[in-house]
Amino acid sequence: MDRHDYMETLAGQIRWKRAVPMVERELETHIEEQKADFIASGMTESEAEAAAVAEMGDPVEVGVDMDRIHRPKMNWPAIAAIAFLSILGLAIRCYLDIHVDTGDGAGFSVGSFAEGAAGMLAGLAVMAGVCFLDYTRIAYRARELMITYFVLLAAGIGISVPVNGARTFIVFHFLQVSVNVRMALLLFIPLYCGAVYRYRGEGYRGLLKGILWSAPMLAASLLYSLSAVNVLVPAALIVLSAAVLKGYFKVNVKKALFAIWGAFFSFLAGTVFFVLKFGADYQVMRIRVMLNPEGYGEENYQFYAVKKLLEGTRLVGKGVNFAEAADTVPESMDFVLAYTAAYFGVLAAVFLAGAIILLFLRLLSCTWRQANRLGMLMGIGCGAVLLTEIAWYVLINMGIIIPGSSYCPFITYGNSGAAVTYILLGILLSIYRYQNGALEMKPGKTALFGEKRCRE
């Protein structure tokens, strides 16, 4: 049996056809190595070729083994944990909504339990659909998709609705649907990962290109909601740092990391200066309160209300000051974790936040070990968004930093936030699912709107 017939027979045993090129490349390399050894021992080229193919073993048996190794894999423990936390978050919101009088009229949920359950199921369905999609296709057109996404968001500015000075929602009146733009902006990160991935191997020039491709998402944040920068910038920095640490750009690691984080702190200082000098009144006041939280009373009422709610909390059970503090925190949907600690006890809040963080860290750990570099980078980006979101939420709910726009996966109500969360989780599950069949694309200098789909 010659090499062609061997490979054809072997490939016929592999049910997931997407994995065939990877398997063929792996076996071709092994055959070439064996062939070289046989030639070195004195065989002719044709004899060495035949011996190398025979050395591989029965093509049917090898094909069955390759089929078992390279078939798609579902991360069932993570899926079960996601379903559990989705149900738990909905149950906590609805329970607090019924049993706690927050006094602000908003409560912890919107609509009935049935509506919340329908939204949760829709989110899980979206996650499942994304999980089965080919995440590698994002890298082919990541830059074009980023530009298109920015243009669409810019076009929607005319139907956006200002909330507390920021254009937080785009409202489609004919559909009776509104989109929380701050949450929608977070979908820039998977696209950004694909853009950064395209420049691997280009040295400092590629690194600079990766930094510059953060411009569309930062510009969109300026148009709508500056609070999105709190998540977008840390996530982008983590993506770039991970790419440097993994050797994507082939640059000096220490110098590159110093440049990345130095640029971040310079950007941070410049942003604060710009807001203080040219920002809206509410933005200037927010910066001043952040710099000196103890120096403001009425302007920092949420900060003190959260602290009052958390005073006298117990490890288990309702806090001693809960009755008088329950109705002092406005926008209670943003403080479900604080209310959980005050009503059920600190251990309940720690378990809830800890379980969510542990899930995200576990998913992040799986992607960090990915052999596919695009999968690793996109997984890091999605995980960074989710972990940054919950980090801000925990700090705000603990009364450590002043309140602002925040969202926590699973426990904060919001259809837009839930949709983004489940999309990001779907991408993470897709990376795990296709880890044994995703091929790398060849890096190269390609035109923005005319690149070839090359494979390594």
Disulfide bonds with the S-S distance in Angstrom:
none
